[in-house]
Amino acid sequence: MIFGLYSIQLLINKMKKILVIEDDYDIGFTVEMALADEYVVMVLNEAFHIISSLHDFLPDLILIDNSIGPREAPEIINEIRSFDAYQNIPFVLFSAHPNIEKIADDILANAYLAKPFDLDDLYSCIEGVLELNN
């Protein structure tokens, strides 16, 4: 049995980590379940402890909604990028905002997904961004 636990830990250590920042619990849960077979996923439903979560989790990619409670993605991304250790973490903006493409361009997002999105689009987007950043 110990060998089995060790093998699982080795597998988890090789899996890419995705931090999902989404204040809608249902969307966060759905994204987490959709990605959990291929990635280690952490969901934050608020935007006030992001830096400590980054420090603890060290994601390979951030998937962020444009509006997280009273905060907006540009503010959050600027906060993240103010730390040298996190400047190169790629991120995907996802939102139902009508100007998502412009917002994504303005904040130099690696990609964006307009809500609602198909899970196949989510998978393709994440795989593409992670491939480009390896």
Residue pairs with C-beta under 8 A, 6 or more apart in sequence:
12 40
15 38
15 39
15 40
16 38
16 39
16 40
16 60
16 61
16 130
17 39
17 40
17 41
17 42
17 57
17 58
17 59
17 60
17 61
18 35
18 39
18 40
18 41
18 42
18 59
18 60
18 61
18 62
18 63
18 126
19 41
19 42
19 44
19 53
19 54
19 57
19 59
19 61
19 62
19 63
20 28
20 31
20 32
20 35
20 41
20 42
20 43
20 44
20 62
20 63
20 64
21 43
21 44
21 47
21 50
21 62
21 63
21 64
21 65
21 68
21 76
22 28
22 31
22 43
22 44
22 45
22 63
22 64
22 65
22 68
22 94
23 45
23 46
23 47
23 65
23 67
23 68
23 69
24 65
25 45
27 65
27 115
28 43
28 45
29 43
31 41
31 43
31 63
31 122
32 41
32 43
34 119
34 122
34 123
35 41
35 122
35 126
39 126
42 53
42 57
42 59
44 50
44 53
46 68
46 69
47 68
47 69
47 70
47 71
47 76
50 76
50 79
50 80
51 79
51 80
51 83
54 80
54 83
54 86
54 89
59 89
60 89
60 90
60 130
60 133
61 89
61 90
61 91
61 92
61 126
61 129
61 130
61 133
62 80
62 89
62 90
62 91
62 92
63 91
63 92
63 94
63 126
64 73
64 76
64 77
64 91
64 92
64 93
64 94
65 73
65 93
65 94
65 95
66 72
66 73
66 93
66 94
66 95
66 97
66 100
66 103
67 73
67 95
67 97
68 76
73 93
73 95
73 103
73 107
74 103
74 106
74 107
77 91
77 107
77 109
78 107
80 86
80 89
80 91
81 87
88 133
90 110
90 129
90 130
90 132
90 133
91 109
91 110
92 109
92 110
92 111
92 112
92 113
92 125
92 126
92 129
93 100
93 103
93 104
93 107
93 109
93 111
93 112
93 113
94 100
94 112
94 113
94 114
94 115
94 117
95 103
95 112
95 114
95 115
96 114
96 115
96 116
97 103
100 112
100 114
101 112
103 109
103 112
104 111
104 112
110 129
110 132
110 133
111 125
111 128
111 129
113 121
113 122
113 125
